[in-house]
Amino acid sequence: MGAFRREASVGDLDGIVDEFIVESHESLDRLDDDLVQLEADPGATDLLDGVFRAVHTIKGTSGFLAFTVLEAVSHSGENLLARLRSGDLMVTQARIDALLHLLDVTRAMLERIEQTGSDAGYEVQPIMACLNSVLGDDEVTIAGAVAPDTATVAVPSPASSPESSRELSPAISTAPTPAPEVLESLVRESSVRASSVRVDIAVLDTLMRLVGELVVTRNQLVRQAHVDADSVAVATALRLNLITTELQESVMRARLQPVGQVWATLPRVVRDVSLACGKQVDLVVEGRDTEVDRALLDAVRDPLVHLVRNAVDHGIESPAVRVAAGKPPRGTVTLRAGHVVGEIVLDIVDDGAGISRTAIAARALDQGLVSAADLDRLTQDEVLDLIFRPGFSTAAAVTTVSGRGVGLDVVRAGLERVGGTVEVHTTLGQGSRIRLRAPLTLAIAATLIVTQAGLPYALGLTHVLDLVDVDPAAERMPVELVAGAPMHRWRGSLVPVLDLGVVFGGPSTVPDDAPRLLVVVSAGGAVVGLLVDDVVDTQEIVVKPLAGPLRTLDVFSGAAVLGDGQIALVLDLARVADRHGLRAPISTGIQPNNPAIPAQRSITRHVPVPDDEFVVVTVRSDDRVAIALSLVERLAEVASSDIDRVGDSLVVRLGAEAVLLIDLTGGAPIDPHAAVVVCRLRGQRVALRVLAVVDIVESARSEGAWPGAPAHILTDERVIEVVDVDRLVSEAAGVHA
Amino acid sequence: MSMPDVRYCTFLVGGHVVGLDAGVVHQVIGRVPIRHVPLAPAAIRGLTRLRGEIVPVVHLAATLGLPVGESPMTVIVRARKGLVGLSVDRIESVVDVPGADHDRVPSSVATQAARYLSATAVVGDCLMLVLDPAVAEDLGGVEW
């Protein structure tokens, strides 16, 4: 019923309003309790912070949903909370009363929004007066400030509808005891809440776990049925098999939601915030169908709104400033979502002014977050990190948009709770990129199951490049000792070989008599041959984190129950390689690009390659440029037949994959081969065509501390420009991004 | 020493009878396969599967510094941060011990064991060592 009327008044925002109502009710329920606890323990700053944030969120959301009355009320509440939080005012019973009263009024207003689609006409003077009265002197009580006679204000009955037989009490009182309408709203089940079922993530987790166990039991049953050769049992087991598989998929799907769902409100946020700040901003979204675990979605929902708001409010400059800086007057905020093995990556990119470290330092000093002496000791990155301190705000004025100090600290805390991270990359004058990374805790990982000493281990299938038989009887052993170190010749280069037994602290078994298998894997950017006893098969597994102290064993990223009920440990290949000192190598020679080579699918760089190494290439006669080694995946030589023109862009086939090709040579003829540097950027590959690879050098950048920033390096007394691959891609790609 | 009446699940570990408050015992699962974890601290036997969950298993004898035997039985206890398995030699029984029957841990008990013992009690003709449930919080000497 409520939905019907709302549809008429707010149209397609319907779903968002419903969600807002449901979520606000939930947080209000929690706040009741928090406030009561806070009264008992006025020193509990974390409780106060939580209440403040919740009210702040209601204010923000009601603001962009244009519930201006509710926004105004929550703003007043927030004011009071902000002053309690800063220690300006003490937590007293009168103030807690006022805040509890605010919760009741907010509930009543939500109820009204649900019924009529609007909060217009709600009489808020009493609650405002009540909140304002406790802003001052500690002696003033609510009773003293608001006389009971004036406290009861008539509220017009909400428009009645044919479907609605309910009657609302026409009055709301400001007295601390809830008015009849308020009471009714507490007791009555709201229609929105009744129409959607919210399932606790824990319930889904339990379901998932039980389904996993069911699968294992099913497998045992199926095996036994075959052993017994009982045809009825086999048929039953097969049916059970089908049902279980379907059940498993459904439960898994129940947890996944497209990330676009949390983005739904953002265009409105951008619009409203940019209007309020007098800016022109376009929002670009990429990867909205990326499926994300439900729990994670909840964790990033608020951070995303904060970050997008910040990007518009603080990041993008006003049109005049932009034009003066030689930029188009309209700024762009880009939201990008994607999966990188085991992780979801969400980027919020703006092409605004960037974040000034000097300004941050000054501001942090101003706000007393650091002392001048501390500031002197901080590195550039640490200065940037100050924006994550609680209470930090760069906004000069407190506005309804942002700048309350509810910001990046909350974002970071929220992400860390789900095991994620927040990174900020910024270039003064060019913009910022905030990257949220979080593990896909419930991601179903495709893995290769290998055994070592009879026990199963899982390797991420995306890391596996090749399988090689190591048969001691063979003519040429695939594993050779080079200067005492076992190596394997793989596609024209030598890759180090690690014995999994040695990784686990056993003795070296190379060279050895027993036939074994070599799994060539990409590990943190390096290619490594992993010697294992046997390869079992590939399996899709649900990775679970290791409990307690086992978590400190960083060579394992988790454990999983296999189809046969055994527990497999999931190897973190990057950590394994790092532990054994195998860093990302780069062969200096150009490798022939063999089309038979399956494309490496995805590589996560857990081990960052130092930022001060560069591949130096020539692009026009003797023009040299440098490419950050941290971006380089490999060097290759491609034939002209591998290069195609698609629209305005060039595409090169590398194995089975088509990769965007950016020609740095300005169209030098290809005969018959062209040298390319394959880079990986935000999970995407891009090939840069160069004339030749000259050298790999170690040199400090003259400015910028992140990959792709325009900078120079100095080698042999030559100044070489560092290619901004990021910018090249955004310029050249457009549709390819 | 004033203690309430407690019901204990008792086990045999390294030749000693140890008792664990029945309230923290989740399940006595007996003989289950335990998956060895390479590189793990010695006191950790490995991982076991309990209705789809993966639970770490602690070698109780090793943790207490008692003679380490085969310890084929597993008891699952509820630790603050989740379920933890304890490897024991034998499952004994369930006993009710009146509060007055509890005694202090003798100071002669080896320090490593004393850390995890909260009391002793005479049960039948044996001395029962009362395990502090915190033993499960402190897996292999590592806080988690």
Interface residues (C-beta under 8 A of the other chain):
Chain A: M208 R209 L210 V211 G212 E213 V216 L455 V503 F504 G505 K544 L546 A547 G548 P549 L550 R551 T552 L553 V555 F556 A559 A560 V561 G565 Q566 I567 L569
Chain B: P33 R35 H36 V37 P38 L39 A40 P41 I44 L47 T48 R49 R51 G52 E53 I54 V55 P56 K81 G82 V84 L139 G140 V142 E143 W144
